[in-house]
């Protein structure tokens, strides 16, 4: 891991994310990128992208860049190479574009507590980013002065399609020498016997090198409740899940466990796109 991105709207929760990202950056000797995106009306965005200088926009970007540069003076960022940028671009698309341009390895974002996403600020942007980002997204809800991932819960059905993103999760867990709690949630609508579930999980992890791990089967009424209840039971530091990145009608009808989990979990959640 070399590059960590924190999209910020300068809110309290965005600052929580920045401070967690700073801790990870120090541990991994990574560069930290702070990005603010000014979401303009379409006609103004078109004008700016065509090279037309709109005085009000230019002034706002200048002031925003100054605020970003002030963040560098935060003591939490001492010793980290920090890159800041203010852009006039739609927030969701801008995060994806910026991530690709700078080969970002991890995105760390804030969200607004266990009550769910805030529809007008960083929360709704976090929701969209979790759903579609090709880069792992770590969502932080609370002030976390001493971020750790010693006790790491990863919930999955451990199907073949999970293997590629799972390697990214293993790499992240190994940074913290984490104890990986691998858990399969059994629900009434998707039930497996203990013998069957253990075979699926053992066959799955055979292809990976994990320093410390344990296998668990947890029964609950639905997957989301099962993950949250199991994480509470073992007092997890971080919850990891994979997301299909569904969009449009497919997303509407199938729902998204990862988004629901990020919305309702008070603990940090990291998502990996399948």
Buried (B, 14 or more C-beta within 10 A) or exposed (E): BEBBBBBBBBBEBBBBBBBBBBBBBBEBEBBBBBBBBBBBEEEBBEBBEEEEEBEEBEEBBEEBBEBBEEBBEBEBBEEBEBBBBBBBBBBBEBBBBBBEEBEBBBBBBBBBBEEBBBEEBBBBBBBBBBBBBEBBBBBBBBEBEEBEBEBBBBBBBBEEEBBEBBBBBBEBBBEBEBBBBBBBBBBEEEEBEEEEBBEBBEEBBEEEEBEEBEBBBBEBEBBBBBBBBBBEEBEBBBBBBBBBBBEEEEBEEEEBBBBBBBBBBEBBBBBBBE
